[in-house]
Amino acid sequence: MTTNSVKLLDVVALTVDLPEYNLWRGQVGTVVEMLAGGTAFEVEFSDRNGRTYESIGLRPNQIMVLHFEPN
């Protein structure tokens, strides 16, 4: 994944397990900040009620952007 493909407010999924944060591959979060000149990203993970349960800086190889295109 290139850093140019991740933008602010993108919905992303983890591609790795991060047990120290109780986060697992496939969990979905939102990019809320660009870090280190766009070489890392602050990703916020929220529950169904919109309450943040984790916010963590991640590298591009730890996430994948999810895409939605209507029919």
HUWO-V266494 format. One record per backbone hydrogen bond with DSSP energy under -1.0 kcal/mol. CO is the residue of the C=O (numbers start at 1). NH is the residue of the N-H. Records with the same first field share a line. If there is no record, write none. Layout:
CO = NH, NH
This chain:
2 = 5
3 = 6
7 = 10
10 = 31
11 = 66
12 = 29
13 = 64
14 = 26
18 = 21, 23
19 = 22
23 = 18
24 = 27
27 = 14
29 = 12
30 = 44
31 = 9
33 = 42
35 = 38, 39, 40
40 = 35
41 = 58
42 = 32, 33
43 = 56
44 = 30
45 = 53, 54
47 = 50
51 = 47
54 = 45
56 = 43
58 = 41
59 = 62
60 = 63
62 = 15
64 = 13
